[in-house]
């Protein structure tokens, strides 16, 4: 496996600061490295493996579809794509779905639709999108411009125009930015994940939703990391009692296969017409079959269990030695530690638990169905590492 790491270094673009671990296999919330060492996975591939590794029902759905059609272009109808779109609309009240392959691609689709809506309904000068400081929306040039963190922008200038950033939880600043810049949309994450797992306040989100509705400005919600059961509701905006005009989602929706989606509400369902947008692999039947399996099992009982496990983690870590604060919602949790977060993650890894970081926090994104005894064992290791 040392050869594997050396070959990776030689041939794979050096864009990732990888941990010194080569994972070979996994089942459920347990993963195994090249030496057979067992780890409890509290990262789920950054919120992707919703039901852990090698989930039997997910695997059966994928294998069955592989035996039928692994791909066909969007010039034809396929059952998994249509079925998944129907499921998403019925579960959310949204009206139509566009499928892509990733979160950044979903956000690009959301941005394009918002701009077309603004041009058609208010005039061509209504193209600006207001996003929040400390936000993260992706790594394409468009979504990078939407991201409200300057350090991501520095090396890639000039970025596409048409984005302004306002402070999170400052409703007056969002209103001012939207009015002065003739905004077509306000784009938010209900929990700023890469920004440190920081939830927006309910008052702010409801205020933004009301402002958007009153001024024919679209409310766009980025649910790439927060969606698909992660926060204890199917989508994070449901915790806030608002109804967006456009929603983007990806990561956990297909349980480990690439899939992104843009959901359009009543205002925007007909914004994109034939030829306005497309994706060769979007709506891939294997990925959609996987997503149908995942979405069908994110039911009320599972969501209640996510909230129960969340409460357990908050209770165990809040006020624990070396823990300054615990933030987040559901099984999307940030832990502000006295020690550097990277040191805590390293100590956890040495003791068989895989965690992540987000800014200066340890980030926990376990599988939604992680067994309680496995979770308890992992959280004990996290507590020890923080102390």
N, C-alpha and C positions, 0 to 999 in steps of 0.2 A: 504493500500500500504506500510505502514511501515513494516507490516508482510512480504511483498514480499521482501523488502530490507534485512530484517533479515534472511529470508530463503535463499536468494541468498548468503549472507555472510557465512551461515552455510554449504551449499551444493555445491556451484559453486567454482571452483578453483580460488584462489585470484590473478588472473593474470591481472586484469583490475582495474585501478583507476577510477571507474565509477563516473560520475557526479550524484548529489543527485536528479535525476529526473527519474521517471518511465513513459515512453511514452506508451500510450494506443492505440492511433489511429492517423491517418493522412490522408490528401487529398491534392494532389499537393505538394506545398512547405510549407504547414502548418501542424504542429503536435500538439497534445493535450496530456497533462499529466494527472496524476491521480486525479488532482483537477479541471480538465477542462480548465486549463490555456493554452492559444494558444501561439505557438512559430513559428517564421519563421525559416525554416531549411536552414542554409547555409553550412551544412556539408555533406548532402546526403549520410549518412552512410559511410563516408570517400570515396566519389566519386563513390558510387554504384548505388543509386536510380536515374538513369539518367533522368527519366521523373517524379520524385517525388513519392509521396505515392499514391497507389491505382489508378494508371493510367488506365483508362477504356479500352483502346485498348490493352495494355499489359495484363491486367487481363483477357480479353476475349480470347486472344491467349493462355494463361496459362490454363484457365478453359477448353477450347476446347480440348487441348492436354491431360489434366487429364482424360477426358472422353474416350480417345482412348487407350493410353499406357502411364503409368507413368514412366516405366523403362523397358528396356530389355538389355541384355548384348551386348557387342560389337562383338559378334559372328554373329549378324544379322544386316541388314540394317534398318535404320529408316529415314523417310523423313525429319524431322526437322534438324537432324545432317547433312545430305547430303546437304540440302538447305542452311544451314548456312555456311558450308564450301565453297560452290559455291559463295555465296554473299561476303564473306571475300576475296576470291581470286580475284573476279572481281573488287572489290573496291580498292584493294591494289597492284595488279600485282604480288602478291605472288602465289605460285604454289600448295601448299598442306597445310593441317591443321591437327594438333593433338589436341584433346579436353581433358581437365582435369577439375578440380573443383575450382582452386584458383590461385592466382598470384604466390605464392611460388611454386606450382606444375607446373605451366607453365614455370617458370624459371628453375626448375629442369630439365624439358624436354629439354629446350634450352641448358642447360649445357651438358646434356648427348649427345645430337646430335652434339654439337660442338666438344666434345672430340672424338666421333666416327669419325667425319669428319677428324680431325687432324691425328688420328692414321692411317686411310685408305689412306689419300692423301699425308701425309708428313712423317709419321713414329710414332711409339708408344711413342717416347719421346716428341711429340708435344701435350701435354695435358693441359698446363697452360692456364688460362684465365685471361686477364688483365681487372680489373675493376677500378673504380675511387674512390679516397678518398671522403668521405662524401656521398657515395652512400648507397642505401638500396634496397636489393633484396629479402628479405623474412626471415622467422624464422625457416625453417628446417635447419639441420646442413650444408647442401650443400650451400643453399642460404645465410645462416649466414656467412659462410666463404667467399662468394662472396661480401658481404656487407663491404664497406670500412669505417666502424666506429668501432674503437677498443672497445668502451664501451659495444657494443653488444656481443663481443667475450669473455669477461673476465670470465664468470661463466661456459662456456661450452667447455673448452679445453679438449682434443685436437680436433680441428676442422679439417675437411678433407683438405688435401694438394691440391695444384694446382691452387691457386689464388694469384695474386700479385696486389697491389693497387698503382695507379699512381695519381698525383694531377690532378684535373679537369682543363680543359682549358690549359694544358701544353702538347702540341703535342710532343715535343722532349722527354719528360719523358715517354709518352705512347709508342712511337717508341722504345726507349731504353729498356723498360720493356718487350715489346713483343719480341724483337730480342734476348736479353740476356736470357730470360726464355723459348725460343722456344714455343711461344704462338700459340694456335690453334684459338683463338678468342679474340676480344676486346668487352666487354659488357658494355653498357652505358644506363643511363636514360637521355633523352634530357632535362628534367627538374628534378632535384633532389628533389623529393617531401618531403620525411621524413627528408631529409637533410636541409630543410628550404625553399623549393619552389624556387630553384635557377636554372634558365635556363643556359645551356651550350651556349657558343658563337657559332655563325654560322661558323666562320672561323675554330674553333676547330673541330666541328662535321664533316665538309667537309674534313678537313685534315685527321682525323681518317679514314673516308670512303675511301679516296684516298690511304692512306697507306695500309689499309686492302686489297683493290683490287689489288694493285701492288705486295703484298707479300703473296697472297693466305692465308690471315688470315681472319676469318669470322667476319663480323660486326654484332653483336647481340644487338638488342635494346629492352630494358625492357619498355614496354608500359602499365604496369599493372595499374598505376594511371593516366598516361597521355593520354591513348587511348580512342577511342570511342566517339570522338567529344569534349572531355574535353578542348583541347587547341585551339579550333576554326578551326582545321582540323580534319579529321577522326582519324589520328594518328599523334603524335607530330613530328615524323621524317619528315613528309610531309612539315612542316614549314621550314625545313633545306635543302630541295632539294637533299636528299640522298636516296638510295634504300638499305635497310639492306638485309643480307643473312638469318637471323632468327629474328622473332619478337615474343615477349611474350605479352599476354594481358589477362585481367580479369576484376575485379571490375565492372565497369559500363556496360559491354557488355550484361548482361542479366537482367539489371534493378532491381536487388534485389535478384535474385536466384544465387546459386553458379555455376560458370562456368569460366574456364580458357582456353586459347588456345595458341598453338605455331604455328606460320605461317612460312613456309619454302619457301625460294626463289629458283631461278633456280639452284644455286650451291648445295643446300642442300635438294632438294625435295625428293631424293631417299636415303638419308643417313640412315634413320631408316627403317628397314624392319620388316617382321613378327616376333613377339616375342621380338624385341628390346626394346619395351616400351609398357605400357598399363595403363589402369585406369578403375576400375569397374564402376564408375559413370560417367566417361568422355563421353561427347556427350549425356548425359541424354536428352531424347526427350522433357521433360517439360522445362528444362533450355534452350535448343536450340530453342524451339518455342518462348520462351520469348525473346531470343536474336534476332531472326528473326524480331520480332515486333520492338524491339529497333533499330536495324541496318537499317531497311527499312525506318525509319523516321529521321535518321541522314543524312539529305540531304543538298544541298547547301544553301537552305533558312535557315535551322536551324543553320548551321555553321556560316552563316553571322550574324545571331541574337546573337549567342554566342560571336562573336567578337565585336559586338555593345555593348552588356552588359558589356563585359570586359573593353572596352574603357570608359564606364560610371563609373565603379568602380575605375579604375585608376585615372580618372579625379577628382572624388569626394574625394578620400583618399590621393592622392599625395600632399604633402605639407600641409595637414590638421593639426590642432593643435594636438600635441602628436604623430604624425606619422613621423618616420624617413625615411622610404623607403617603396616602394611597388614593389614587384617582382612577376614574374610568367608570365603566358600566358593564354589567353582565360578565362575560369572560373576555373582556378587553380591559386590562388593568395595568396601570403604571404605578411603580413603587419608587418613591424618592428616598434614596438611602444616604446615610452619612458618608459611607465609603463611596468611592467612584463606582458608578453602575457597572463599568467594564470589569472591575475587580470582583464584584458580586457574581456576575455572570460566569467568570472564570472559575470561581470557587464552586459554584453550582455544577458546572460541567465536570469538574474533577470528582464531584460526589454524585455523578449520575443523573443530573437534571439539566435539560436544555432550556435556556431562557433567551430573551432578546433584550435589546435596549431601544429606547426612544428618547432622543436628546439626553438629559441627565438622569433618566429613570430606567429601572429594570422593567421590561415589558413582558407581561404574561398573556398568552393567547392559546390556552389549551384547547384540545378538541372539545366540541360541544358535549360529547357523550363520555368524557373521561370518567372512569369509575371512581367513586368517592374515596375508596381506600388508596388508590394510586395517587389521586390528587392530594390527599392528606400526607402521604409519604413525601411527595415532592415539595409541598409547602413547608414541611418541617426542615427540609434541606435549605430552602430559600431563607427561612428564618435564621438558621444557623449561619448562613453566609452573610447575612446582613448585620448580625450582632458584632 
